[in-house]
Structures are given as structure tokens and as C-alpha cells.
Amino acid sequence: MNSEELGAWLAAVANPQRMRILAELSSGQQHVSELARRVGMSRALLYMHLAKLEEAGFVAGHHELSDDGKALKLFEVVPFRVTVTPALLARAVAQSVRDGEVENEGDAADAAGAS
């Protein structure tokens, strides 16, 4: 994981609305309509937040049929643990430097002076 990926992963849970969604889902899976009512947001906005959480691996969604044949989208929390250490940050930044995504400060100054 590089620094950009780590930042995106942490940003997924840094949003207060997404924290609330995770808190609501911590008691068990819920269908989107019920979850939207519980957190007080539109289903469209909830889906946007759930997509970010699902992409980051914090929740998982699946479809089930209700007794009356309606398709329900249910979401649940995927067990996770967030531990940020200086070593994790150092590895992520080092990976970004190796991938050429982050310049060393000296490289940026050299490039600015060359223009």
C-alpha cells in the first residue's frame, strides 16, 4: 500500500457520516432503506457513502429477496482494525517514492529552479 492508497483508505472512515454508517451497521446487516432511515439521509447519498466504504473494504453488500419478491440490498460491516503507526506511514511513503508518485523535496526544488 502506498501513501495515496493509505490516505484513501483512512479517508473512507474519516468522514463523520461514514463513521455513523459503520456504527449503525456494527449491530448487524441492514437493508439500505432501513439504514437510510436510521442515519437520516437519502438513499442516494447513503449509496455514495456505502460505495466508498465498500471500495475501501469496510463494508460488504449483497442482494436478498424479501418475502414479497422484492430485491433488497443489504450491507454489513467487514471486520477490520485500523492501526496507524510511524512504520506504516514510512512504508507507504517509501512505496510512493519507489512508484514515482512522490518527489523528494530536493527533487522538487531542483525541478522548480530548472524552469
Contact map, one row per residue, 1 for C-alpha under 8 A:
1110110000000000000000000000000000000000000000000000000000000000000000000000000000000000000100100000000000000000000
1111110000000000000000000000000000000000000000000000000000000000000000000000000000000000001111110000000000000000000
1111111000000000000000000000000000000000000000000000000000000000000000000000000000000000100110110000000000000000000
0111111100000000000000000000000000000000000000000000000000000000000000000000000000000000000100010000000000000000000
1111111110000000000000000000000000000000000000000000000000000000000000000000000000000000000000000000000000000000000
1111111111000000000000000000000000000000000000000000000000000000000000000000000000000000000100000000000000000000000
0011111111100000000000000000000000000000000000000000000000000000000000000000000000000000000000000000000000000000000
0001111111110000000000000000000000000000000000000000000100000000000000000000000000000000000000000000000000000000000
0000111111111000000000000000000000000000000000000000000100000000000000000000000000000000000000000000000000000000000
0000011111111100000000000000000000000000000000000000000000000000000000000000000000000000000000000000000000000000000
0000001111111110000000000000000000000000000000000000000000000000000000000000000000000000000000000000000000000000000
0000000111111110010000000000000000000000000000000001100100000000000000000000000000000000000000000000000000000000000
0000000011111111011000000000000000000000000000000000100000000000000000000000000000000000000000000000000000000000000
0000000001111111011000000000000000000000000000000000000000000000000000000000000000000000000000000000000000000000000
0000000000111111111000000000000000000000000000000000000000000000000000000000000000000000000000000000000000000000000
0000000000001111111100000000000000000000000000000000000000000000000000000000000000000000000000000000000000000000000
0000000000000011111110000000000000000000000000001000000000000000000000000000000000000000000000000000000000000000000
0000000000011111111111000000000000000000000000001100100000000000000000000000000000000000000000000000000000000000000
0000000000001111111111100000000000000000000000000000000000000000000000000000000000000000000000000000000000000000000
0000000000000001111111110000000000000010000000000000000000000000000000000000000000000000000000000000000000000000000
0000000000000000111111111000000000100010000000000000000000000000000000000000000000000000000000000000000000000000000
0000000000000000011111111100000000000000000000000000000000000000000000000000100000000000000000000000000000000000000
0000000000000000001111111110000000000000000000000000000000000000000000000000000000000000000000000000000000000000000
0000000000000000000111111110000000100110000000000000000000000000000000000000000000000000000000000000000000000000000
0000000000000000000011111111110000000000000000000000000000000000000000000011100000000000000000000000000000000000000
0000000000000000000001111111100000000000000000000000000000000000000000000001100000000000000000000000000000000000000
0000000000000000000000111111100000000000000000000000000000000000000000000000000000000000000000000000000000000000000
0000000000000000000000001111110000000000000000000000000000000000000000000001100000000000000000000000000000000000000
0000000000000000000000001111111000000000000000000000000000000000000000000111100000000000000000000000000000000000000
0000000000000000000000001001111101100000000000000000000000000000000000000111000000000000000000000000000000000000000
0000000000000000000000000000111111100000000000000000000000000000000000011110000000000000000000000000000000000000000
0000000000000000000000000000011111110000001001100000000000000000000000011110000000000000000000000000000000000000000
0000000000000000000000000000001111111000001000000000000000000000000000000000000000000000000000000000000000000000000
0000000000000000000000000000011111111100000000000000000000000000000000000000000000000000000000000000000000000000000
0000000000000000000010010000011111111110000000000000000000000000000000000000000000000000000000000000000000000000000
0000000000000000000000000000000111111111111001000000000000000000000000000000000000000000000000000000000000000000000
0000000000000000000000000000000011111111100000000000000000000000000000000000000000000000000000000000000000000000000
0000000000000000000000010000000001111111000000000000000000000000000000000000000000000000000000000000000000000000000
0000000000000000000110010000000000111111100000000000000000000000000000000000000000000000000000000000000000000000000
0000000000000000000000000000000000011111110000000000000000000000000000000000000000000000000000000000000000000000000
0000000000000000000000000000000000011011111011000000000000000000000000000000000000000000000000000000000000000000000
0000000000000000000000000000000000010001111111000000000000000000000000000000000000000000000000000000000000000000000
0000000000000000000000000000000110010000111111100000000000000000000000000000000000000000000000000000000000000000000
0000000000000000000000000000000000000000011111110000000000000000000000000000000000000000000000000000000000000000000
0000000000000000000000000000000000000000111111111000000000000000000000000000000000000000000000000000000000000000000
0000000000000000000000000000000100010000111111111100000000000000000000000000000000000000000000000000000000000000000
0000000000000000000000000000000100000000001111111110000000000000000000000000000000000000000000000000000000000000000
0000000000000000000000000000000000000000000111111111000000000000000000000000000000000000000000000000000000000000000
0000000000000000110000000000000000000000000011111111100000000000000000000000000000000000000000000000000000000000000
0000000000000000010000000000000000000000000001111111110000100000000000000000000000000000000000000000000000000000000
0000000000000000000000000000000000000000000000111111111000000000000000000000000000000000000000000000000000000000000
0000000000010000000000000000000000000000000000011111111100000000000000000000000000000000000000000000000000000000000
0000000000011000010000000000000000000000000000001111111111100000000000000000000000000000000000000000000000000000000
0000000000000000000000000000000000000000000000000111111111111000000000000000000000000000000000000000000000000000000
0000000000000000000000000000000000000000000000000011111111000000000000000000000000000000000000000000000000000000000
0000000110010000000000000000000000000000000000000001111111000000000000000000000000000000000000000000000000000000000
0000000000000000000000000000000000000000000000000000111111110000000000000000010000000000000000000000000000000000000
0000000000000000000000000000000000000000000000000000111111110000000000000000111100000000000000000000000000000000000
0000000000000000000000000000000000000000000000000100110011111000000000000011110000000000000000000000000000000000000
0000000000000000000000000000000000000000000000000000010011111100000000000011110000000000000000000000000000000000000
0000000000000000000000000000000000000000000000000000010000111110000000001111000000000000000000000000000000000000000
0000000000000000000000000000000000000000000000000000000000011111000000001110000000000000000000000000000000000000000
0000000000000000000000000000000000000000000000000000000000001111100000111100000000000000000000000000000000000000000
0000000000000000000000000000000000000000000000000000000000000111110000111100000000000000000000000000000000000000000
0000000000000000000000000000000000000000000000000000000000000011111111110000000000000000000000000000000000000000000
0000000000000000000000000000000000000000000000000000000000000001111111110000000000000000000000000000000000000000000
0000000000000000000000000000000000000000000000000000000000000000111111000000000000000000000000000000000000000000000
0000000000000000000000000000000000000000000000000000000000000000111111000000000000000000000000000000000000000000000
0000000000000000000000000000000000000000000000000000000000000000111111100000000000000000000000000000000000000000000
0000000000000000000000000000000000000000000000000000000000000000111111110000000000000000000000000000000000000000000
0000000000000000000000000000000000000000000000000000000000000011110011111000000000000000000000000000000000000000000
0000000000000000000000000000001100000000000000000000000000000011110001111100000000000000000000000000000000000000000
0000000000000000000000000000001100000000000000000000000000001111000000111110000000000000000000000000000000000000000
0000000000000000000000000000111100000000000000000000000000001111000000011111000000000000000000000000000000000000000
0000000000000000000000001000111100000000000000000000000000111100000000001111100000000000000000000000000000000000000
0000000000000000000000001101110000000000000000000000000000111000000000000111110000000000000000000000000000000000000
0000000000000000000001001101100000000000000000000000000001110000000000000011111000000000000000000000000000000000000
0000000000000000000000000000000000000000000000000000000011110000000000000001111100000000000000000000000000000000000
0000000000000000000000000000000000000000000000000000000001000000000000000000111110000000000000000000000000000000000
0000000000000000000000000000000000000000000000000000000001000000000000000000011111000000000000000000000000000000000
0000000000000000000000000000000000000000000000000000000000000000000000000000001111100000000000000000000000000000000
0000000000000000000000000000000000000000000000000000000000000000000000000000000111110000000000000000000000000000000
0000000000000000000000000000000000000000000000000000000000000000000000000000000011111000000000000000000000000000000
0000000000000000000000000000000000000000000000000000000000000000000000000000000001111101100000000000000000000000000
0000000000000000000000000000000000000000000000000000000000000000000000000000000000111111100000000000000000000000000
0000000000000000000000000000000000000000000000000000000000000000000000000000000000011111110000000000000000000000000
0000000000000000000000000000000000000000000000000000000000000000000000000000000000001111111000000000000000000000000
0000000000000000000000000000000000000000000000000000000000000000000000000000000000011111111100000000000000000000000
0010000000000000000000000000000000000000000000000000000000000000000000000000000000011111111110000000000000000000000
0000000000000000000000000000000000000000000000000000000000000000000000000000000000000111111111000000000000000000000
0100000000000000000000000000000000000000000000000000000000000000000000000000000000000011111111100000000000000000000
1111010000000000000000000000000000000000000000000000000000000000000000000000000000000001111111110000000000000000000
0110000000000000000000000000000000000000000000000000000000000000000000000000000000000000111111111000010000000000000
0100000000000000000000000000000000000000000000000000000000000000000000000000000000000000011111111100000000000000000
1110000000000000000000000000000000000000000000000000000000000000000000000000000000000000001111111110000000000000000
0111000000000000000000000000000000000000000000000000000000000000000000000000000000000000000111111111110000000000000
0000000000000000000000000000000000000000000000000000000000000000000000000000000000000000000011111111111100000000000
0000000000000000000000000000000000000000000000000000000000000000000000000000000000000000000001111111100000000000000
0000000000000000000000000000000000000000000000000000000000000000000000000000000000000000000000111111110000000000000
0000000000000000000000000000000000000000000000000000000000000000000000000000000000000000000000011111111000000000000
0000000000000000000000000000000000000000000000000000000000000000000000000000000000000000000000011111111000000000000
0000000000000000000000000000000000000000000000000000000000000000000000000000000000000000000010011011111100000000000
0000000000000000000000000000000000000000000000000000000000000000000000000000000000000000000000001001111110110000000
0000000000000000000000000000000000000000000000000000000000000000000000000000000000000000000000001000011111110000000
0000000000000000000000000000000000000000000000000000000000000000000000000000000000000000000000000000001111111000000
0000000000000000000000000000000000000000000000000000000000000000000000000000000000000000000000000000000111111100000
0000000000000000000000000000000000000000000000000000000000000000000000000000000000000000000000000000001111111110000
0000000000000000000000000000000000000000000000000000000000000000000000000000000000000000000000000000001111111111000
0000000000000000000000000000000000000000000000000000000000000000000000000000000000000000000000000000000011111111100
0000000000000000000000000000000000000000000000000000000000000000000000000000000000000000000000000000000001111111110
0000000000000000000000000000000000000000000000000000000000000000000000000000000000000000000000000000000000111111111
0000000000000000000000000000000000000000000000000000000000000000000000000000000000000000000000000000000000011111111
0000000000000000000000000000000000000000000000000000000000000000000000000000000000000000000000000000000000001111111
0000000000000000000000000000000000000000000000000000000000000000000000000000000000000000000000000000000000000111111
0000000000000000000000000000000000000000000000000000000000000000000000000000000000000000000000000000000000000011111
